[in-house]
Amino acid sequence: MALDIKHDTENQQFTAYMDNQEIGELAYALPADKVMDFQHTYIEDQYRGKGLAGELIQHGLDHAKQNGFEVRATCTAVATYLKKNPQA
């Protein structure tokens, strides 16, 4: 089962899909020019504990980095991920 992640710019989130079913999201805000504040991470209960939140967070961080955004982590899951993965 591969995780498919789509960027929804209108709703400011990265949406995670498994077998064409939405299983989670990583929501963000753009509080200033070139600043991406990750505010909320969610994975459906039955998919937790499999590293999918980390994969979703890394995808969002990669997008921010590739597009020259400064990252802020209001979301505790993202802040924890960054502490554990300082190279992210």
C-alpha positions in Angstrom: 0.0 0.0 0.0 1.6 3.2 -1.2 0.7 6.6 0.2 -0.4 9.1 -2.4 -0.1 12.8 -1.4 -1.9 15.6 -3.2 -1.3 19.3 -2.6 -4.6 21.2 -2.3 -3.6 24.9 -2.6 -7.1 26.1 -2.3 -7.6 24.5 1.1 -4.0 24.9 2.1 -3.3 21.3 2.9 -1.5 18.2 1.7 -4.0 15.3 1.6 -2.9 11.7 2.0 -4.7 8.9 0.2 -4.4 5.1 0.4 -6.1 3.1 -2.3 -7.9 6.2 -3.5 -9.4 6.8 0.0 -8.5 10.0 2.0 -6.8 8.9 5.2 -5.3 12.2 6.5 -4.0 15.7 6.0 -1.3 18.2 6.8 -2.8 21.7 7.0 -0.9 24.9 6.7 -1.2 28.6 6.7 0.7 31.3 4.8 1.0 34.0 7.5 3.6 36.0 5.6 5.4 36.1 2.3 7.5 32.9 1.9 6.4 31.5 5.3 4.6 28.2 5.6 3.2 27.4 9.0 2.2 23.8 9.4 -0.7 23.9 11.8 -2.4 20.5 11.9 -1.6 16.8 11.1 -4.2 14.1 11.1 -4.2 10.4 10.1 -7.2 8.2 10.4 -7.1 5.9 13.5 -6.7 2.6 11.6 -3.6 4.0 9.7 -1.7 5.3 12.7 1.5 3.8 14.0 2.7 3.0 10.5 4.9 6.0 9.8 2.4 7.6 7.5 2.2 10.9 9.4 6.0 11.2 9.1 5.8 10.6 5.4 3.1 13.2 5.0 5.1 15.7 7.1 8.3 15.1 5.2 6.4 15.6 1.9 5.1 19.0 3.2 8.6 20.0 4.4 10.1 19.0 1.0 7.6 21.2 -0.8 8.3 24.2 1.5 12.1 23.7 1.0 11.9 23.3 -2.8 9.8 26.5 -3.0 11.9 28.7 -0.8 9.5 28.9 2.2 10.6 29.4 5.8 9.0 26.7 7.9 7.0 27.3 11.1 5.6 24.4 13.1 2.6 25.3 15.1 1.5 21.7 14.9 3.2 19.7 17.7 3.5 16.6 15.4 5.5 18.7 12.9 7.6 20.3 15.7 8.4 16.8 17.1 9.3 15.5 13.7 11.7 18.4 13.1 13.4 17.8 16.5 13.9 14.1 15.6 14.9 14.9 12.0 16.8 18.1 12.1 18.0 17.6 8.5 14.4 17.6 7.3 
